[in-house]
Amino acid sequence: MNKTLQAHLALLVVNLIYGANYSIAKEVMPAYVQPFAFVLMRVGGALILFWIVSALFIKEKIDKKDLPRVALLAVCGVACNQLLFLKGLSITTPINAAIIMISNPIVVLLIAAVVLKEKISISKFAGISFGVIGAAIMLLYSKTFSFGSETITGDLMILVNSISWACYVVLVKPLMKKYNTFTIVKWVFLFGFVYVLPFGFKQFTEVNWASMPSSIWQDIIFVVVGTTFFAYVLNTYALRALSPAVVSIYIYLQPFLATLIAVFYYHNDTLDARKILSAVLIIIGVTLVSQPFKKAKN
């Protein structure tokens, strides 16, 4: 199996995990764990796993000159990404959040054009357009869609989170040519843990561990191991073979994958023609954006 196909499969797995995470994380928060405490648990748990795997299998050091970039990646990809998303989600609606996240591949494309000198080709523009339309068709018909003054703070947090994650996806790309995936993520999460600790520590001490049922423990383990550890590794790994624009457009699959999980696992949704049309448009978009890119001439 070639590396490009492996990268696409990795992204498909990542977005299956993210699709399931909407339902699973909601069972944990806020009934058992507050958002910032959950972020601290995610980052701390994944940090331990990253360093264990790296110590056992990856004998690689990072150059001191690259640490400032890694520290910035931790701000964009861990602290802002997780703190703003979970806090924003708690004061807006899931549908609002999903609609705002449609902006992510567009922002990635623009930042990659400036930072990495990637050419904004017709196929990429068309692909992202198909993705936006496909995701919008699915999301805008939701009964819980409601932008307004009561959700504006949360909506803005989700928007800043989207821009922050776009910066991470673009800025981490050059380091992937130099280091192993685990070398990058273990240091990103070490800095990230330092950043989120002041926000999550108080809420973490307030968690009532004794009252937590086994099903919630299972949900927490899934979020730490699946949504955080494996998802970050696979996302970063995919950037070795694919452009940031390709990695980011997979976000459009999440609403459809979340629907499939709701239909076949939770049995609380239906698969209709609108959702199938949405999926087809998104897949066309992914295919177009995945066309080999060319760097702009200086």
N, C-alpha and C positions, 0 to 999 in steps of 0.2 A: 504493500500500500504506500503510495507516494505521500510526501509530507503535506502537500496542499489538501489532499483528501482527508488526511488525518486531522488537519487543522479545522476543516469544515465539520467533521464529526465531533471534534472537541467542542466547537461552538454550539452544535445542536444539543449536546449533552448539557452544556452550561445553561442554555435557555429552557430546557426541560426542567432543570433544577430550579431556576428562577420562577418558572411557571407554577411549580408546586409550592414554592416558598410563600406566595401570596396567601394561600389558604393556611399553611402550616404556621407561619410566623404570627398570623392573626390570632391563632388559638393561644399563643403564649402572651401576647401583649394586648392590652395592659393588665389583664386580669391577674397574671402571676408575676410578670416582670415588666418594669417600666422601660421605655425606649432606650434611654442612655445606658441603663444597666445592661440591657440586652446587647447593645453595641460593644460594651466593655467585655462581656462574656464571649461574643463572637470573635473580637480581635484577639483577646487573650488566649482563648482556646486554640484558634488557628495559629497564632504565633508559636505556641508550644509545639504543635504538630510540624510546622515548617522547619523549626530549628532541629527537631529530632530527626526528621528525614534528611535534612542537609548534613547533620553530623554523622549519620550512618552511611550515606551514599554519595554525597557531593563534597569533594575536597577542593574547594575553590574559595579564594579570598577576593574581596572587592577592593579596588583601588580607592585610596582616600580621596582622590580628586573627584570621584563619582558620588561620594556621599552627599554633597549638597543637592544634587539632582534627585537622589533617592529620598532625601528628607522632603523635598518638594513633592515628589510622587506620593509620599505618605499623606501629605496635606490633601492632595487632590483625590487620590484613590482610596483612602481609608477614612481619614477624619471627616472631611467635608462630605464625602460620598455617603458614609453610613449615618453620621449624626444628623445631617440635614434631611436625608431621605426619611429616616424613621420618625424624626420629630415632625417633619412636614406632613408625613402620611397620617400622623395622629391628629392633625388639626385641619385636614382637608379630606376629600373623598378618594378612594382608590382609583376611580375612573378619572378624576381630575389629574391625579398623579400620572396615570398611564398616558393620558393625552399630552401632558407637558413633556414627558420623556420622549415623545415623538421627535422633539427638537434635537435629540442627542446626535444621531448620525449626520444631521445638517451641520451642527457645530463642529463635529469631528472632521468633516470634509473641509470646512473653512480653515480650521487650525492646521490640519495636515498640509494644506496648500501653502500656508505661510511658513510653518516651521520645517516641514520635511520636503517642501517644494514639489508636492504631488500635484499632478495636473488634474483639474476638474474637468474630466472628459464628459462627452455627451451621454455615454452609457452610464456613468456614475450618477449624473444629474437625473437621467430618466429612471434609473433604478431606485434612487431615494424617493423620487416623486411617486412611483408605484407603491413603494413601502408606506409612505405617508398616507396615501389614499386608502390602501388596504387596511392599515391600522385604524384610520379614522372611521371607516365604514363600520368596523366592529365596535369601536368605543363610543362614538357619538350617539348611537341608538340606545345606550344604556339608560335606564331609568334613574340612575344615581348621578348622572352628569349634571353639574350645577356650579358654574363659576359665579362668584359673587363676593361681596365685601366680607362675608363671614368666613370665607376660605382663602382670602387673598394672602395672608401671612404664610400659611402652609403651601399655597401655590408657588409663592416666590422662593420658598426654601427648596422645593422640588426643582424649580428652574435653575437655581444656583447649583444644586446637586448635579443636574444634567450637564451643565457647563464644566463643572469640576471633574466629572468622570470623563468627559471628552478630552480634557487636558491630560489626564492620566493615560488614556489610551494612546494618545499621540506621543507624549514625552517619554513613555517607557520603551517605545519601539527601538530607538538607537541602542539602548542597553541590551536588548535581546540579541543583538549581533555579537555582543562581547561576553555575556555571561549565561550560565545555566539558569533556567526558569526559577528554580528554588533559591538560588543565590540572590536574585532580585527580590522575590516576594518575602523572604525571611527578613531582609533588612527594611523593606517597606513597612512590614507589619511591626517590626521593633520600634521604628520611629512612630508609626501610627498608634501603637499602644500608649506611648508616652503622651501623645496628643489627646487621646480620648479619656485617659485616666482621670483628669480633673473633672470632666463632665459626668462620667458614669459611676464614680466611686460611691457617692452618697446614696444614689438609687440602688446600687449593688448591695450595700449594707442593709437596705430595707427589705430585701427579698425574703419572703417567708418560705424557707426551703422545706420545712416540715409539712406544710400543707400542699406541696406540689405533687400531683398524681404522677404515676409512671408514664402515662401518655404524654404529659407535658415535658417530662425529661427526654422522652424519645424525640419530641419536636425540637427541643433545644439542641440535642445531639445532631439532628439532621441539619439544622441551620448552621451550627459551628463547623461540622465536618463537610457537609454537602455544599450549602450555599456560600460558605466562606472559604474553607480550605480548598476543596476540589475546584470550585468555580473560578477562584482567582488563579490557581495554577493553570487550568485549561484555557482561560481567557488569555493569560500572558503567553502561554505556549503557542496559541494560535497566531499571535502577532509575529512569530518567527517567520511564518510562511505567507501570511496575508497582510494586506494593508489595513490601517486603522479604520478606513471607511467600510471595509468588508466586515470586520469584527463588530463594528457598531451597528450595522444595519440588521444584524440578527436580533436586536432588541424588538423589532417589529413582529417577530414570531411569538413573543411572550404572551400577548393577549390570547392568541389562538391556542397555544399550547396549554395555557391556564384553563381555557374553555374545555379542551379535550380531557384534561384531568378532572374537571368538574363534572363532565358528562359520564366518563367511564369509571371514575373512582368514587366520587361523592354522589353521583346520580342526581344532581340538583341543577342541571342545565340541559339545553337541547342543542343539537347540531343542525342548523338550518342553512338554507341557500345563501343567505347573507354572509354567514361565517365562512362558508366554503369559498365564496367569491373573494372575501377578504384574504383568506389563506393563499389563494391562487395569485392574487396581485402581489402579495408580500414575497412569495417564492420567485415570481418574475423579477421583482426588485432585487432580491438577493443575487439572482443569477446575473443580472446586468452589472451590479456593482462589483461582482467577483471577477469581471474581466480584467486581465493583466493591466496594471497601470503604468503610465510613463511619467518620468520626472520632467517637470517643466524646464525648458532650457534657460540658462542664465543670460 
